[in-house]
């Protein structure tokens, strides 16, 4: 009873009003927003994307827990840690969501429309959730992604990390000292982009690029446009 405690306020050196405020704050903490994901392991990707779309920013900042349906484990951190590991592996393995670079084992955003509508927003939320709540989402992105987040421009060195062979070939183009560069490399201002179905579509890097050969005087422009297409224009 409230009256039973009123005589003891002086022992704690607080007023009734201060106690009421403290109780209200405690109540707010107990009722704070939360984000609970109920995940079926056989449908982990779809479950995750669907549920994340239903939470607002405030709820995502609240208490985060993952429950794997049919499993008894209580999430005291271990289940969430496993969740981020499994969901990252699942997304990276979907060749129609992220573009896979076999040589570097890295992934990048594709030129094509992904097989799941609006997948990149929840993908960003997954990365943010892991960072905010202290977990690791091991997406195999190159350093270029983090450069873009910091408004730094990716360079040829970033392309060498993502696609080592392509990067080396472009460096050889820049370093070539012969007078027969156009004949040796036989390139124009286009780039071949692989689509989700494996087909190749050519894109012009500059207007009328298919009719402009790469020569000694414009090779630096070609390399710059090539890098810019991979990391900016195509995504």
C-alpha positions as CSV (number, residue, x, y, z in Angstrom):
1,X,0.0,0.0,0.0
2,X,1.3,3.5,-0.9
3,X,0.5,4.8,2.6
4,X,2.6,2.1,4.2
5,X,5.7,3.4,2.5
6,X,5.0,7.1,2.9
7,X,6.5,7.3,6.4
8,X,9.7,5.8,5.1
9,X,10.5,8.4,2.4
10,X,12.7,10.3,4.7
11,X,14.9,7.3,5.2
12,X,15.7,7.3,1.5
13,X,16.0,11.1,1.4
14,X,13.5,11.3,-1.5
15,X,10.1,13.0,-1.8
16,X,6.9,11.2,-2.9
17,X,7.0,13.1,-6.2
18,X,10.6,11.9,-6.9
19,X,9.6,8.4,-6.1
20,X,6.7,8.6,-8.5
21,X,9.0,9.9,-11.3
22,X,11.5,7.1,-10.6
23,X,8.8,4.5,-10.8
24,X,7.5,6.0,-14.1
25,X,11.0,5.8,-15.6
26,X,11.4,2.2,-14.5
27,X,8.1,1.4,-16.1
28,X,9.2,3.0,-19.3
29,X,12.4,0.9,-19.3
30,X,10.4,-2.3,-18.7
31,X,8.0,-1.5,-21.5
32,X,10.7,-0.2,-23.9
33,X,10.5,-1.2,-27.5
34,X,11.8,-4.5,-28.6
35,X,12.6,-6.5,-31.7
36,X,11.9,-10.2,-31.5
37,X,12.5,-12.3,-34.6
38,X,10.7,-15.7,-34.8
39,X,12.7,-17.6,-37.4
40,X,12.0,-20.9,-39.1
41,X,15.5,-22.3,-40.1
42,X,14.1,-23.7,-43.4
43,X,12.8,-20.2,-44.4
44,X,15.3,-18.0,-42.6
45,X,15.7,-15.4,-45.4
46,X,12.1,-14.8,-46.1
47,X,11.2,-14.9,-42.4
48,X,13.9,-12.3,-41.6
49,X,13.0,-9.9,-44.5
50,X,9.3,-10.1,-43.7
51,X,9.6,-9.4,-40.0
52,X,12.3,-6.7,-40.3
53,X,10.0,-4.7,-42.7
54,X,7.3,-4.6,-39.9
55,X,9.6,-2.9,-37.3
56,X,10.2,0.8,-37.0
57,X,13.5,2.5,-36.1
58,X,12.6,2.8,-32.4
59,X,11.7,-0.9,-32.1
60,X,14.9,-1.9,-33.8
61,X,16.9,-0.1,-31.1
62,X,15.1,-1.9,-28.3
63,X,15.8,-5.3,-26.8
64,X,16.8,-7.7,-29.6
65,X,16.2,-11.4,-29.5
66,X,16.0,-14.3,-31.9
67,X,13.9,-17.3,-31.5
68,X,14.4,-20.3,-33.8
69,X,10.9,-21.9,-34.0
70,X,10.8,-25.4,-32.5
71,X,14.0,-24.9,-30.5
72,X,14.2,-24.4,-26.7
73,X,17.4,-22.3,-26.5
74,X,17.0,-19.0,-24.7
75,X,18.6,-16.1,-26.5
76,X,21.2,-14.7,-24.1
77,X,23.4,-13.7,-27.0
78,X,24.4,-17.0,-28.4
79,X,21.3,-17.5,-30.5
80,X,21.5,-13.9,-32.0
81,X,25.2,-14.5,-32.7
82,X,24.3,-17.7,-34.6
83,X,21.5,-15.9,-36.4
84,X,23.7,-13.2,-37.9
85,X,26.2,-15.8,-39.0
86,X,23.6,-17.9,-40.7
87,X,21.7,-15.0,-42.3
88,X,24.9,-13.5,-43.7
89,X,25.9,-16.9,-45.2
90,X,22.4,-17.3,-46.7
91,X,22.3,-14.0,-48.4
92,X,25.9,-14.2,-49.7
93,X,25.0,-17.6,-51.2
94,X,22.1,-16.3,-53.2
95,X,23.6,-15.5,-56.5
96,X,20.6,-13.5,-57.7
97,X,20.8,-11.1,-54.7
98,X,24.4,-10.2,-54.5
99,X,27.0,-10.5,-57.3
100,X,29.6,-13.1,-56.5
101,X,33.3,-12.6,-57.4
102,X,34.8,-16.1,-57.4
103,X,38.4,-15.0,-57.5
104,X,38.3,-12.8,-54.4
105,X,35.3,-14.5,-52.7
106,X,33.8,-11.1,-52.2
107,X,30.3,-9.9,-53.0
108,X,29.0,-6.6,-54.5
109,X,25.7,-5.0,-55.5
110,X,24.5,-6.3,-58.8
111,X,23.6,-4.5,-62.0
112,X,20.3,-6.5,-62.2
113,X,17.2,-6.2,-60.2
114,X,17.5,-8.7,-57.3
115,X,15.1,-11.7,-57.1
116,X,13.6,-10.3,-53.9
117,X,11.9,-6.9,-54.1
118,X,13.4,-4.2,-51.8
119,X,15.9,-6.6,-50.5
120,X,18.7,-4.0,-49.9
121,X,16.8,-2.0,-47.3
122,X,16.4,-5.0,-44.9
123,X,20.0,-6.1,-45.8
124,X,21.1,-2.7,-44.6
125,X,19.0,-3.1,-41.4
126,X,20.6,-6.5,-40.8
127,X,24.1,-4.9,-40.9
128,X,23.0,-2.0,-38.7
129,X,21.3,-4.4,-36.2
130,X,24.5,-6.4,-35.9
131,X,26.6,-3.3,-35.4
132,X,24.2,-1.6,-32.9
133,X,23.7,-4.7,-30.7
134,X,27.3,-5.8,-30.8
135,X,27.2,-8.8,-33.2
136,X,29.1,-9.7,-36.4
137,X,27.3,-10.0,-39.7
138,X,30.0,-11.4,-41.9
139,X,29.1,-10.1,-45.3
140,X,32.1,-10.4,-47.7
141,X,32.0,-6.8,-49.0
142,X,35.2,-5.1,-50.3
143,X,36.7,-2.1,-48.6
144,X,35.1,0.0,-51.4
145,X,31.7,-0.2,-49.7
146,X,33.0,1.4,-46.5
147,X,34.7,4.0,-48.5
148,X,31.4,4.9,-50.1
149,X,29.8,5.1,-46.7
150,X,32.5,7.7,-45.8
151,X,32.0,9.6,-49.1
152,X,35.4,8.4,-50.3
153,X,35.9,7.6,-54.0
154,X,36.8,4.0,-54.8
155,X,39.9,3.6,-56.9
156,X,41.6,1.0,-59.2
157,X,43.1,-0.5,-56.1
158,X,39.6,-1.3,-54.8
159,X,38.8,-3.0,-58.1
160,X,41.9,-5.0,-57.7
161,X,40.6,-6.3,-54.4
162,X,37.2,-7.1,-55.7
163,X,38.3,-8.6,-59.1
164,X,42.1,-9.1,-59.1
165,X,42.4,-10.2,-62.7
166,X,40.3,-7.3,-64.1
167,X,42.3,-4.9,-61.9
168,X,45.6,-6.2,-63.1
169,X,44.5,-6.0,-66.7
170,X,43.5,-2.4,-66.3
171,X,46.9,-1.6,-64.6
172,X,48.7,-3.3,-67.5
173,X,46.7,-1.0,-69.8
174,X,47.9,2.0,-67.9
175,X,51.5,0.8,-67.8
176,X,51.8,-0.2,-71.4
177,X,54.6,1.8,-73.2
178,X,54.3,0.5,-76.8
179,X,52.9,2.5,-79.7
180,X,50.5,-0.2,-80.6
181,X,48.3,0.0,-77.6
182,X,45.1,0.2,-79.6
183,X,46.0,-2.9,-81.6
184,X,47.2,-5.0,-78.6
185,X,44.3,-4.3,-76.3
186,X,41.5,-3.8,-78.9
187,X,39.1,-2.1,-76.4
188,X,36.5,0.6,-76.7
189,X,34.6,2.6,-74.1
190,X,32.1,-0.1,-73.2
191,X,32.0,-2.7,-70.4
192,X,30.4,-6.1,-70.4
193,X,28.0,-6.6,-67.5
194,X,27.0,-10.1,-66.5
195,X,23.2,-10.4,-65.8
196,X,21.5,-12.7,-63.3
197,X,20.8,-15.3,-66.0
198,X,24.5,-15.3,-67.0
199,X,24.1,-13.3,-70.2
200,X,26.4,-10.4,-71.0
201,X,25.1,-6.9,-71.7
202,X,27.4,-4.2,-72.9
203,X,27.1,-0.7,-71.5
204,X,28.7,2.5,-72.8
205,X,31.0,4.2,-70.4
206,X,30.7,7.5,-72.2
207,X,28.3,8.7,-74.9
208,X,28.9,6.8,-78.2
209,X,31.5,4.7,-76.3
210,X,31.2,1.7,-78.6
211,X,32.7,3.8,-81.4
212,X,35.5,5.3,-79.4
213,X,38.7,3.1,-79.2
214,X,40.9,3.1,-76.1
215,X,44.2,4.7,-77.0
216,X,47.2,6.1,-75.1
217,X,45.8,9.5,-74.7
218,X,42.4,8.4,-73.2
219,X,43.3,5.2,-71.4
220,X,43.3,6.9,-68.0
221,X,39.8,8.2,-68.7
222,X,38.7,4.7,-69.7
223,X,40.0,3.1,-66.4
224,X,38.4,5.9,-64.3
225,X,35.1,5.3,-66.0
226,X,35.4,1.6,-65.7
227,X,36.0,1.8,-61.9
228,X,33.2,4.3,-61.5
229,X,30.8,2.0,-63.4
230,X,31.6,-0.9,-61.1
231,X,31.3,0.9,-57.8
232,X,28.8,3.7,-58.6
233,X,26.9,3.7,-61.9
234,X,25.9,0.1,-62.1
235,X,24.4,0.1,-58.6
